[in-house]
Amino acid sequence: MTDSSGAIDAKSILKNPVHALAFGFGSGLAPKAPGTFGTLAAIPLYLLVQDLPLISYLIFLLVTFAVGVYLCHKTAADLGVHDHPGIVWDEFVGYWLTMLAAPPGWGWILLGFLVFRLFDVLKPWPIKWFDHHVHGGFGIMIDDVLAALMALAVMHLGYWYVLA
């Protein structure tokens, strides 16, 4: 999956369904800011599920998280690199969690993107602690889930502040 220079072989990543999903359908292959490109790639899929009833959306999040633990673990193990930057399924799930019960509209979609990326990049406590101390597929996923929960709180506080 890597060439002689150690670079990721895009063809082998995309041929393997587990790795293709972990790499966000190829969005994680971006040479710069793969997490940002992964989060951008999550938006069209969010548009497909945004109108699900709340319980269905919660089930969707639980399933994609559980699947993500496996995808991220398997891909990281096959690459021999814990949390390779190209593994962006965690960004997908993080963005979708950020958008839980979000108001409709492109402004909220953009705000969710920006706030999630902010927390994911800065990794304030306790995100950074989990990022450094929890390993495997769960470790790859959990820091993005925590960033998403912080972003979700900002989104909903912002919504209530705007309406007040």
NORZITA-V382613 format. One record per backbone hydrogen bond with DSSP energy under -1.0 kcal/mol. CO is the residue of the C=O (numbers start at 1). NH is the residue of the N-H. If there is no record, write none. Layout:
CO|NH + CO|NH
This chain:
1|9 + 3|6 + 7|3 + 9|13 + 10|14 + 11|15 + 12|16 + 16|20 + 17|21 + 18|22 + 19|23 + 20|25 + 21|24 + 22|88 + 22|89 + 23|28 + 24|27 + 26|29 + 27|30 + 33|37 + 34|38 + 35|39 + 36|40 + 37|41 + 38|42 + 40|43 + 42|46 + 43|47 + 44|48 + 45|49 + 46|50 + 49|52 + 53|57 + 54|58 + 55|59 + 56|60 + 57|61 + 58|62 + 59|63 + 60|64 + 61|65 + 62|66 + 63|67 + 64|68 + 65|69 + 66|70 + 67|71 + 68|72 + 69|73 + 70|74 + 71|75 + 72|76 + 73|77 + 74|78 + 75|79 + 76|80 + 76|81 + 84|87 + 88|92 + 89|93 + 90|94 + 91|95 + 92|96 + 93|97 + 94|98 + 95|99 + 97|100 + 99|102 + 105|109 + 106|110 + 107|111 + 108|112 + 109|113 + 110|114 + 111|115 + 112|116 + 113|117 + 114|118 + 115|119 + 116|120 + 117|121 + 118|122 + 119|123 + 124|127 + 126|130 + 127|131 + 128|132 + 129|133 + 130|134 + 135|139 + 136|140 + 137|141 + 138|142 + 139|143 + 141|145 + 142|146 + 143|147 + 144|148 + 145|149 + 146|150 + 147|151 + 148|152 + 149|153 + 150|154 + 151|155 + 152|156 + 153|157 + 154|158 + 155|159 + 156|160 + 157|161 + 158|162 + 159|163 + 160|164
